Amino acid sequence: MNKIFVPNAIATLTRLFYSSTTMNEYLAMRTAQFYIEDLKLLQDVEAVALAIENQNAFALMSKFKLFDYKAAEKIEIALSSSGYRKQT
């Protein structure tokens, strides 16, 4: 997936999974499956980690693990290491 679209994909998935107005598990899971398997959302670990961190969408990690556990683990490592870097 193009880096430009990653933040929008994370925002969409967060809204689908966790917004009280769109709480439709089937739609959320099918959208996640499409983004992850067809559009290769988790391919760029750094872009996904940055989008998750910027949007505080850490709850999506459990959903990502259902589709691609190895990529989700890499994203968690990137998230844990990015949190300890000093911003200058």
MOKAUR-V808337 format. One line per field, one symbol per residue. burial: # if it has 9 or more other C-alpha atoms within 8 Angstrom, else .. A space follows every 50 residues. Layout:
burial=???
This chain:
burial=#....##.###.#####.#..##....#..#######..###.##.#### ###...#..##..##.#.#.######.##.........
